[in-house]
Amino acid sequence: MKSKSSNNEWDINRCSKPFSSTKDATEYMETRKFAGTVLELEDGSIQAVCPTYPEGFYPGAKVLAQVDAENCCDISK
């Protein structure tokens, strides 16, 4: 059986996800115990990204929220 891991990385397939609002992005991350950052991109869209997302990947992005979560990457739930 796979043991639970605790680190600051999301599953690579879930490392970046678009949302319609900061609230939706934050709730998604918190309910799944994902740590990361909610960004507003230059085009006005909202994107949640994992902690290891390269800073500057979205030039001009504005940080809207920072989410810290214990056991952020346990996706077995």
N, C-alpha and C positions, 0 to 999 in steps of 0.2 A: 504494500500500500504506500502511496506517495505521501511523504510528510509535508506538512504545511510549511511554506517558506515565508519569511518576513524580510522584505527589502523594499526599495523604492522604485521598482520597475514594473510597468504594466506588461501584460502579454503583448507582444509586438503587434498583433492584429487589433488591439484595442488602445494603441498608444495615442491615437488622435481621432477625435470624433466630433462632428458638427452638432450644434444645438441651436434652438430658436431663442433661448434666453440664458442668462447667467444662472438664474435659479434652477432651471432644468439641468444644466451642466453640473452644477454643484450637488444637487440632489442625486443625480446619477452616480457621481463619483463617491459620495458619502455612503449611499446604500450598498455599493459594491466594495467599499473599503479601499478605493483607489486613491492614491496621493497624486497630486498634479497641479496644473495651473489652468485656469479658464482665461482665454484670450479673446479680445475683440480684434479681428483682422481689419486691414485697411478698407476692405469692401463692406465693413459693418457686420459681417457674419461672426458668430460665436463658435469657438473651437476649444474643446478640452484636450489637453495634452499631458502625457505622462512626465514624471520628473526628469527623465533622461533625454527628453526631446531637446535637440540642439538649440541652445539659445541663439536667437538671430535667424532661425529658419524661416520665421514669418517676419520679415523686415517691417517695421512700423506698427507691429502689433502692440496693443495696450493690455496690460495685465488687469483683469477684472476681479479675480479671486485666486487665492492659494488654498489648496485643500491638503491637509496632512491627515493621513489615515494609518492606523496601526494595522499591520498585516495587509498592506494594500494590495498584494498580488495573489492572494488566495482566491483563485477563481473556481474552486471546487464546489462552492456553495450555490 
